[in-house]
């Protein structure tokens, strides 16, 4: 940070329009100030620290400092059996535990090459999509808080509460589920679960509309996010972005479609990307819109799954679970579309042990956050907050 | 205070005389030729009004926000949590009073005091009823506009004295914001003063009395009177740092803005000053545009609603009701709207509100000249 060359830069506020950089404001050269934003800052979504070099309110340089929530996930995995890794994956992206478990389970199943009962797949997709909605609700709600709108946050949490209740009913836990096991599920869903899920879907549709009226269509909200933190599609791809971030930049990339797993190919859903009608493609508003649209698609997926769900007749959720997991020597990389992007697990097995030799997690938040430096240059502090919020990081996944 | 003055002040009180005797003695109390006793007598009810209004302002804020957010709000202390604010104040009193070691101690301590004083001084010229006004200045409105600006000094002292970068940002933003928004606010109030032809707060109210109730209010005085009314309302939101203009204390950006470092009673004083200002601007807008202590009800034939609902006690009721209504609108906005960015805030002030304030000023002047 200290050796940053800012000679003659002065205070420059820039924005990106299509492919060229436009200078909005240019001031005299003044003394710059190092501003530590975080790890105890309300809008860094946990314990992220941003070391900013500021000139007045304009950020000339922002460097993310990580590691405040490092819990040695990968080392822990090397010391426990394959099934015992599942609870650790919950703690990666703790807002979307089901999705993380799902990604880990399909990776190990790929390594073991085992067949999964069809009902298990449907239940997995339902809980994962429910969790995706819950996670997006947190993302949208906290984004509102970042921009000063407190009420949408509580509306989001009210609805998320219902999802957490449903998932607690199924798994026994509210956030750290340990529900999706390798080869199956911890339990079958309770008797009336699907009915309640359908009730939730019908309940949530008008609530999503309400949320969009209150937040997404709010003039001030649009003013605060429109054209802020624009990421062109090629740069986003080069950074390795994934999930709503990449789709916000206009790239139609969704692993549920592009690298299909589970029963997603049978389901009918769209991959929403901004078309530039409501926002500049790649800005904060696009990313927000993608999340809002994805909630709708998730609702569709859940409805289809409930309709197509095989009956529970003679079903045992643990029937395909191997008694002892000792994969053949080899390596595998499995990935799944998480609410925040691609969560991948690279697992290496030595063929002798019941523990993974190596288990590397490729986390979406970490990769998405790496573009912070590029995005924050020349932005105001309020815009920096808007950008961090739109990246929607979960520090549990960034630091692992 | 000199020793003779002190004895005059305290002897009747110590002798156990009645309250009346005490206040009479106080009325005769002069300090350096100034009737300080009279000032104190007038100040006591004002401070009580202000404290009550903000105590229930805080309670109202919590309940209203709870209502808007599908929550219950405070429910534990007293019935429906009605004593919650008092419990909060008691808690804040017990908190450790921390002055950061690297802070400028003088400014750090003096800042909240200036803020509090600035916010409460304006209460002196608010006519709470036809029979009661703290100080009936002939330039009351001018005084009210001017004295609020003292708050800026307090905010700057607090922000600078804290020696915290976030506080400094908050203070600088706040000064820029309040100083800017005073221009459209003052011009909008000037429209009201033009309609009245006086700056005397009590006279502004008297001029809005009449048997048709609300029809005499300056909001309906001319076809463009709603414009200065709207401008002053928006500008007053910015002046008291309320959402969507709460950028000086923008929680998600600046942690807590200029009062990040404050704890205990100093924090409470800043907090109370904020709520005091809220009531103050609400009272001013209702005095200038909505008739202050005048009843909005008209006389309908023989049913003399207006006459029945006017008078000293009714007056206090009406102005406090109107004040609380505007506080409610402020809270409603706060819990609905996101926050503007600094440059958008300045854009709104200088490129939207100020020109429109001038337009309404000119139009009001023309209206006043052409239609007597």
Interface residues (C-beta under 8 A of the other chain):
Chain A: X33 X35 X41 X42 X43 X57 X144 X145 X146 X147 X148 X149 X150 X151 X154 X155 X158 X214 X215 X218 X220 X221 X223 X224 X380 X381 X382 X383 X385
Chain B: X65 X68 X69 X70 X71 X165 X169 X243 X244 X246 X247 X250 X251 X252 X253 X254 X255 X335 X336 X337 X338 X339 X340 X341 X342 X343 X344
